[in-house]
Amino acid sequence: MQPLEAGEPHTIGAYRLLGRLGAGGMGRVYLGRSAGGRTVAVKVVHPHFALDEQFRARFRREVEAARRLGAQWTAPVLDADPDAAVPWVATGYVAGPPLSDAVTRHGPLPEYAVRTLGAGLGEALDAVHAHGLIHRDVKPSNVLLALDGPRLIDFGIARALGATISLTSTGVSVGSPGYMAPEQIRGLDISGAADVFSLGAVLAYAATGTAPFPGDSSAVLLYKVVHEEPELGELEGELRELVAGCLAKDPAARPAPAELARRLAPGGAATLVAPGWLPGPLVREVSRSAVALLDLEPQDAPVQSGPVPFSNASMGSAPPGTFGPPLPPPPSEPPEKHGSGARVAVTMDSGPGSGTRRGRRVSCTVALAVAGALAVVTFGAVTMGDLFGSDSGGGNGHGNDAAQPPASSGPKDPAGTTPPGTPAASAPVSALPKAFAGTWKGPATERGGAPHGTVTAVFTEGRKGEDVVRLSYRFDALGTSVVCKGIGKLVTGTATELRIRERVDPDARGGALCTGGEADLDFTLTSGGTLLYESHEEAAGTPKGTLTRSGD
């Protein structure tokens, strides 16, 4: 958990905030406490969703349905305000790590724990479907492991988002490659059977430590889910049979959630939880987290608290404290035009919003997913991406929303030296150094190792504050290519290092898949004659790479 930063609210609704649990593509998540002492997780959506009245209406209906749910193995929805300047929802806080973190740190769960997990989640989905809801985003980071049983989180918002926000209008949708059902990837109408498919993938991950559809990119994952059989490793016996049944390509061939729960735990999931269902290392971790929670105290509240309004639908400016829209540029920096440019619009792995960013940026992981899906399936209103950000977390009960650490100060020359013939590296420059001029090209990767396409940077003469570079990002997957473009002005620099402020290219025509905002980039010349590139855009996965001179 991170402390609250300047400009963040100290109260939302009736809840005093203790800290920030995480941030991502859909909004921010805070740990809060009610006047009566109950600990809650408060999720605040990004302001641009508040501009969509269809989203608000759907959000209101789905949250009300989720509040009536009352299933034993879910985090209850306690409060919400869909009519607030920035809509929010409060759920019961679950003291336990997400399954994704637990498996990463401690390895696969033993069979007894997997059966308990499947029985609890099966009973939860049975209750969800009985209320006419479909979760749409069952995945390891949305499953929490508490001492008193598993919990499935993120109801209400998932369905509201998936039902109202199109890929081309916002670049955000619901579902996670590798855990989405085939019919969900194809953009077809889905039923509760899609959740069962996702549950089968979750159980396979819990039992083996790897996803049943492995791959190096989202495009590969999506293709495998649609066309290939799952890899179930050493799963054996009835458990393997049940998981394989959940992962059937035909929705009608999958078991109902209640049937799955009954076969895993004939006496009910509670009978398996009662004697203690988690292995020892996880029990100790959860216990320590629960004890630490008792010591947290709210920070002093500011004069104004809670999510504050933003100025207008263009999201061009906002008062201090607003979530999402940035402050306007200082008078010395005239507002820039914005087009459809510098990145692909969907993101799986998002971090805290940048104070200078306008709009969403890209993760190539899902850029490849979009391209692959366009090439191999009927895309339409395909649902993918994370509901609340990345699959990392720190045992706070909401691992998929965990904040990422701050970006580094920039790439460094591994050799620690400057290119031959350059002046002192530390002396500031007022114009682009000649050593940077020309075309540079090379592959980039995101912080998790996923490919980020090919980056091309064309540097031209210019002074500080002027445009000095044009950038393009090319993503290729399964025969489909997407090219997005940006323009960068020189913020500061030396003979060997540049800080560039990039914005989307208003003249580019990247199509509906390209959108973006401002982001800081670092370029560093090395003694070997290459150019290190690093973006500080969290929503793009902070890509970096090594570029070489090109004659193109």
C-alpha positions, 0 to 999 in steps of 0.5 A: 500500500502507498501513502496518499499523495498531494492532491489525492482525497482523504475522504470518499463518501463516508470513508476516511482513506488510509492509503492507496492500494493501487491504480490502473486503467480503470481508476484508483483503489484506496483502503478506507475505514468507515465511521464504525471501524469497518475496513473497505476498498474504495474504487474510483473510476477514471473521470473520462468514464464519468463523461459517458452517461450510458456508463453511469446508468449501467454502473448504477444498475449493476452495482445495485444488483451486486449489492443484492448479491450477498454470496458467501465467497465474494467481497460484498458491495457496501456503498456506491455513488454513481452520480458523484462527479467521479463515480465510486464503489466501496466493497468489503476489504479482504485480508489476503493476497490475490491468487496471482501473487500467492502462486508467484511467491509460494508456488502452486497450491496443493490439491486440497486447496485447489478443490476448496478454491474451485468449490468456493468460486463455483458457489460464488458464480452460481449465486452471481448467475442466479442474479442475472450477472456475468462477471466477465473477468474471472482471473487469478488477480481477481481471486483473493485468498483469505483464511476463511476462504476464497473471494471473487472480487470486482462485480458490477463494474466489470459488467457495466464497463463491458456492456457500455464502453466500446473498444473503438470509443475508449480503448478499454474493455473487459477480459484478460487474454489467456483467461477469456472464453473463446466466444468472448474473444470472438465478440459473440454473445456470452452467458455464464458459461464464459465465467466457467471457462475462466474459472477452469483456467484459474484452477489450472493456474492454481494447481500447476503454477502456469496458465493453461494457454501459455504464450509470449504475447496476447495475440498468441494467447488469444489464438491458443484459447480459440484454436488449441487445447489447454496445457494441463501439466501434471494435473491428474484424476478427477481434478484434471477431468473437471478443469478440462470440462470447464475449458471446453470450446463449446459453452454448452459442454461446460459444467454449471458452476453449481455442478462443479462446486458439488463435485469438488466439495460434496458437503459444500466449500465451507466444509473444506475451509473449516479445518484450514485450507491454506498451506502454512506459508500463506497462513503466516503471510495473511496473518501478518497482513491482518495484524498490520492493518490494525495499526493503520491510522487515517491521515489528516484530512484536507480542507476539500476532500473526495473526488473533485469535478473536472472542468469539461468534456474535453478533459483538457484541464482540471483543478488540483486533486482531480483524478486523471485529467492533468493540469494545463501547461504553464504559460511558457508552454502553449497547449498542444493539439491532440490527435489519434496518435502515439499508442494503441488504445487498449492496455492490460498493464497500467500504472498510476496516472501521470500528472502531465498525461492527457488521455490513455497510452498503450501497452503493446501486449494488448496492441498485439492482442488486438491485431491478432484478434482482428486477424483470426477472429470476428472482432466486433466489440471484443472484450479484453484488457484489465478492469483495474490495471496490472497483475502485480500486487503486494498482498493487499487484497487487490493485487491486480490494482497494485501501483507500480514503482516510480519510473527510473531516472532514465536509461544509462550507458552500460559502459559508463562512457560517452561517445567519442568526440562529444563534449562534456556529458553533464553540460546542459544544451540549448539545442539538439546535439548533432550526434542525435540527428538522423533516424534511429530504429529498434525493438522495444520491450515492456517492463514485464518482458512483453514485446512493444513493437518496433520504435523509429525515432527521427531527430531533426534540428531544434532548440529547447522547447521546440519539436525535435523528433518524430516517433512511430511505433509499429506492431505486427501480429498474425499478418496485421500491422498497426502504426501509431505516431507521436511528436516530441519536443526537447525538454532538457538535455546534455551532449549524451542524454535527452528528455523528450516530452512526447504527444500524439501526432495530430496529422497521423491517421492511426485509426481507432486503435491509436490514441494517447496523451503526453509522456516523458521519454529518455534517450541516451547515446552510448559509447557503442554508437547505439541509442537507448530509449525509455518511456516513463509512461506506466500505462504503456508498460514503461517500454525501453529498447536499444535503437541503432542508426538507420538509412531508411 
